[in-house]
Amino acid sequence: MIAEDLQKLLALKDIDVRLDEISRAEEDERTRLREAEEAAARAKEGTTGGKKALDESLKERKLHELDLKQKEEQARKYASQQYEVKTNEQYKAILDEVEKAKKECRAVEDKILQLMLREDELKAAGARNAAEQAAAEKHLKETDADVTAKLAKYAQDRKDLLAGRADVSTGIPSLLFKRYERIRAIRGGSPLATIARGEGGQAVCMSCQMALRPQLVVEVQKQEEFVACDSCDRILYIESELPTPA
């Protein structure tokens, strides 16, 4: 009876291990999709930010161009007045104003030139950003389709496994099944653990790697009742002593 129940527990364990694998795989796929979404969002932000910077530069340049036009007009106005003055002092004052206006014009022209150079850089960066955004959005679309298909397959696999789990669990004694579920809820993974020989021939639990008492191993070998590991509380069994399934 113990041997038959153990076979059922091992079958249940295999199903649960596969269910855990599916859950991890689903999380990996969702993470992959989330990373693709974040990459596409960053690429879009780069494109948007670059376009905003270019627009601001163009607006600033237009303001400087208007300012330059006004200063050039002022310089021409001063230049025309130099022939109307009657004293040397007035003439010198006009020349000073003309030179000052020209100097201001050169300063504004320098700013305009700097902005034009920056705009060329922003346009080149904008082209790169647009290409990166297109690639990121294409990758996102492909990843979304792939992840959706895989999640659908995992959902079907889970449905099939849960149906199989229900069939297997109905053949397990109620108290034993509750014990199995309790261990799984507390420890996670497999509620069963094999016994192996460690260094010096010491028997160890293969789940927690802790040494087992010799008497505990003897009780497992008797197959009269299910024995738990003193450290992790998992149900112990020895693979070499498993009966051949009918």
C-alpha positions in Angstrom: 0.0 0.0 0.0 2.8 2.4 0.9 4.5 1.6 -2.4 1.4 2.3 -4.4 0.7 5.6 -2.6 4.3 6.6 -3.1 4.0 6.0 -6.9 0.9 8.3 -6.8 2.7 10.9 -4.8 5.6 10.9 -7.3 3.2 11.3 -10.2 1.6 14.2 -8.4 5.1 15.6 -7.6 6.0 15.4 -11.3 2.9 17.3 -12.3 3.5 20.0 -9.6 7.1 20.4 -10.7 5.9 21.0 -14.3 3.3 23.4 -13.0 6.0 25.4 -11.2 8.1 25.4 -14.4 5.2 26.8 -16.3 4.6 29.5 -13.8 8.3 30.5 -14.0 8.2 30.4 -17.8 5.1 32.6 -17.8 6.8 35.1 -15.6 9.9 35.1 -17.8 7.8 35.7 -20.8 5.9 38.6 -19.1 9.3 40.0 -18.1 10.5 39.8 -21.7 7.4 41.6 -22.9 7.8 44.3 -20.2 11.4 44.9 -21.1 10.5 45.2 -24.8 7.7 47.7 -23.8 10.1 49.7 -21.7 12.7 49.8 -24.5 10.1 51.0 -26.9 8.9 53.7 -24.5 12.5 54.9 -23.9 13.1 55.1 -27.7 9.9 57.1 -28.1 10.9 59.4 -25.3 14.3 59.9 -27.0 12.5 60.8 -30.3 10.1 63.1 -28.6 12.8 64.8 -26.5 15.0 65.4 -29.5 12.1 66.9 -31.5 11.2 69.2 -28.6 14.9 70.3 -28.3 15.0 71.0 -32.1 11.7 73.0 -31.9 13.0 75.1 -29.0 16.3 75.8 -30.9 14.4 76.9 -34.0 12.2 79.2 -31.9 15.2 80.7 -30.1 17.0 81.2 -33.4 14.0 83.0 -34.9 14.0 85.4 -31.9 17.7 86.1 -32.4 17.1 86.7 -36.1 14.5 89.2 -35.3 16.8 90.8 -32.7 19.6 90.9 -35.4 17.3 92.6 -37.9 16.5 95.3 -35.4 20.1 95.8 -34.4 21.2 96.0 -38.1 18.5 98.6 -38.7 19.7 100.6 -35.7 23.3 100.4 -37.0 22.2 101.7 -40.4 20.3 104.5 -38.7 23.4 105.6 -36.8 25.5 105.3 -39.9 23.2 107.6 -41.8 23.4 110.2 -39.1 27.2 110.6 -39.2 26.9 112.8 -42.2 24.3 115.1 -40.5 26.4 116.1 -37.4 28.2 119.4 -37.3 30.9 118.9 -34.6 33.7 116.4 -34.1 32.3 115.4 -30.8 28.9 114.5 -32.3 30.7 112.7 -35.1 32.8 110.6 -32.7 29.7 109.8 -30.6 27.9 108.6 -33.7 30.9 106.4 -34.7 30.9 104.9 -31.2 27.2 104.0 -31.5 27.7 102.5 -34.9 30.6 100.4 -33.6 28.6 99.4 -30.6 25.6 98.3 -32.8 27.9 96.3 -35.1 29.5 94.6 -32.1 26.0 93.6 -30.8 25.1 92.3 -34.3 28.2 90.1 -34.4 27.3 88.7 -31.0 23.8 87.9 -32.1 25.2 86.3 -35.4 27.5 84.1 -33.3 24.5 82.9 -31.3 22.6 82.2 -34.5 25.5 80.3 -35.9 25.8 78.2 -32.7 22.1 77.4 -32.8 22.3 76.4 -36.5 25.2 74.0 -35.7 23.2 72.6 -32.8 20.2 72.1 -35.0 22.2 70.1 -37.5 23.3 67.8 -34.6 19.8 67.5 -33.3 18.5 66.6 -36.8 21.1 63.9 -37.1 20.3 62.6 -33.6 16.6 62.8 -34.5 17.2 60.5 -37.5 19.0 58.0 -35.3 16.3 58.2 -32.7 13.6 57.6 -35.2 15.4 54.6 -36.5 15.9 53.3 -33.0 12.2 53.9 -32.2 11.1 52.0 -35.3 13.4 49.1 -34.5 12.2 49.0 -30.9 8.5 49.1 -31.9 9.1 46.4 -34.4 10.8 44.3 -31.8 7.9 45.0 -29.3 5.3 43.9 -31.9 7.2 40.6 -32.6 7.8 40.0 -28.9 4.1 40.7 -28.1 3.0 38.1 -30.7 5.5 35.5 -29.5 4.7 36.0 -25.8 1.0 35.9 -26.4 1.3 32.6 -28.3 3.5 31.1 -25.6 1.3 32.2 -22.8 -1.7 30.6 -24.6 0.2 27.4 -24.9 1.2 27.5 -21.2 -2.4 28.1 -20.2 -3.5 25.0 -22.1 -0.6 23.0 -20.6 -1.7 24.1 -17.2 -5.3 23.2 -17.9 -4.2 19.7 -19.0 -1.9 19.2 -16.0 -4.5 20.3 -13.5 -7.0 17.8 -15.0 -4.3 15.1 -14.6 -3.6 16.3 -11.1 -7.2 16.0 -10.1 -7.2 12.4 -11.4 -4.1 11.5 -9.5 -5.0 13.2 -6.3 -8.4 11.3 -6.1 -6.4 8.0 -5.6 -4.4 9.3 -2.7 -5.6 8.9 0.9 -7.1 12.1 2.2 -4.7 12.6 5.1 -1.7 11.8 3.0 -2.8 14.3 0.3 -3.4 17.0 3.0 0.1 16.3 4.3 1.6 16.6 0.8 -0.3 19.9 0.2 0.9 21.3 3.6 4.5 20.5 2.9 4.3 22.0 -0.6 2.6 25.2 0.7 5.4 25.6 3.3 8.4 24.5 1.5 7.5 25.0 -2.2 8.8 22.8 -4.9 8.6 19.0 -4.4 7.2 17.8 -1.0 9.2 14.6 -1.6 12.9 14.0 -1.3 15.2 11.2 -2.2 17.9 9.7 0.0 21.5 9.6 -1.2 24.9 8.8 0.2 27.2 11.7 0.9 30.8 11.7 1.9 31.8 8.8 4.1 28.6 7.0 3.2 26.4 9.3 5.3 22.8 9.3 4.2 21.6 12.8 3.2 18.3 14.3 2.2 18.7 15.5 -1.4 16.4 18.4 -0.9 18.0 20.1 2.1 21.3 18.3 1.9 21.2 17.6 5.7 22.5 14.3 7.1 19.9 11.8 8.1 19.8 9.6 11.2 20.5 5.9 10.4 17.3 4.9 12.1 15.3 7.2 9.9 16.8 5.6 6.8 15.9 2.1 8.2 12.3 3.3 8.7 12.2 4.5 5.1 13.6 1.1 3.9 10.9 -0.8 5.8 8.2 1.0 3.7 5.7 0.6 6.5 4.9 4.3 6.8 5.9 7.6 5.2 8.9 9.1 7.0 9.8 12.8 6.9 13.2 14.5 6.9 14.0 15.9 10.3 15.2 19.2 8.7 12.9 20.0 5.9 9.9 17.8 6.7 9.7 16.4 3.2 8.6 12.8 2.6 11.7 10.6 2.1 12.0 7.8 -0.3 14.8 5.7 -1.9 14.8 5.6 -5.7 16.5 2.3 -6.0 13.8 0.6 -4.0 10.9 2.0 -6.0 8.7 -0.8 -7.4 8.3 -1.1 -11.2 5.0 0.6 -12.2 2.4 -1.8 -13.4 
